[in-house]
Amino acid sequence: MFKNEKQQSDVTKEFSEISIEQLRKYCSEDKIFATNHAAERFRERKISVRDIYNAINCGEIIEQYPNDYPYPSCLILGKNLRGEEIHTVLSDEGTASRIITAYFPDVDKWSADFKVRRQ
């Protein structure tokens, strides 16, 4: 795919910082997609696509994963439509976003505000 590490590094730099504004733009343009596997998982967790859109629109990026393959991704802390905190991992593919996963954060694994992982 890449001819050399420098070419891959240049692509990673280009997409390294995902902005919440760009993800919100994808929401408004209906350019957020999910694989069947991801959709099945968040449905099992009783999280709807509307919940995920709400989390993006009212949430914040708490972690960036610029080296994720094939596209950089980030972790958003937001709220579902019932006001419960949810975490959503989304990629930024340049023209659209993909839902990688969505879940209710575990109080044993996260700080009280669900923004920082416990050691």
N, C-alpha and C positions, 0 to 999 in steps of 0.2 A: 504494500500500500504506500509506504513512504520510502523514498530512495535512500534516505539516510536519517540519522538521529537529529541533525540540525533541522531538516524539513519538518519532522514530527514536532520538535521543540517550537518551531515558528508557529505551527498550527495551534499548539497548546497555549502559547502566549496570546494569540489572537482571541481565543475564547476563554481565557483563564478566569475572568471575573464576571460572574453572572449578576445581573441587577434585578431587583424585585420589580422595577418599573418595566423591564423587558418582559418578564413573566406575566405581569398584569396586562401588558399589551397583547401577548399571545392569548390570554383569557378572553379579552374583549373581541379578538378576531377569531375566536373558536379554533385556535391552532395548538391545542393541548391534546395529546393522544396518550393512550395507554395500551400496553400489550394485553392480550387476553389473560396471561398469567397474572399480571399486576392487577388488572380489574377484578379477577376472581378473588385475589387475596384481600383487597380492600373491601370488597363486598362481604366477604366472610367476617371482616372486622366491623361490619355495619357502618362503613364510611362510604358516602355517595360521591359522585363526581361534583355535585353542587357543594358538598362539604369541602372538597379539595379546592374548588374555585374560591369559596369563601375564605379559606385559609390563605390562599395566595393574595387575595385582595385586601385582607386585614392583617396579614402576618408580616414576619420579617425573616430574612435569611440569617441563620445562626451558624452555619458551617458551609464552607466552599470546598468542593472536591475537583480542582482544576485538572488533575491527572486521570480522572475516570475515563475509561475507554468504552465506547468509541467517542463519547462526547463529555465535556465537563458537566458536573451536576452540583446541586446544592441541597441543603436541608433547610426547610422552612418550618418555623413554629408559627402556627396560626390557630384559628378556632373553627370548629364545625358550626353548623347552623343552630345547634343547641347550646353553643357557647363553651363547649369542652375543647381543651387544647388537643391539637393533633400535630404530628410531624408528617411532612410530605417531602419526599426526595424527587426532584425534577431535574431533567437534563435541559441544556440549551443547545439545540442542534443548528442554530444559526437562523432558521426561518420558522421554527416551531419548537415545542417542548414536549417531552415525554414524561409521563408519570412513571417513576420507577417503583415507588412503594408509598404507602400511607399507613400510619398506625397511631395508636394512642400511646404516648410515651409512658414508660414504666417509672414510677416514683423511686424505685430502688436503683435505677440506672442513671437518673437525671437529677439535677439540682431541683429545688422546690419550684423554681420558675420555668423548669424544663428547657433551659438554654445551655446548660453546661453538663457534660458527661461526668458522672462520678468516677473516681479512680478505681 
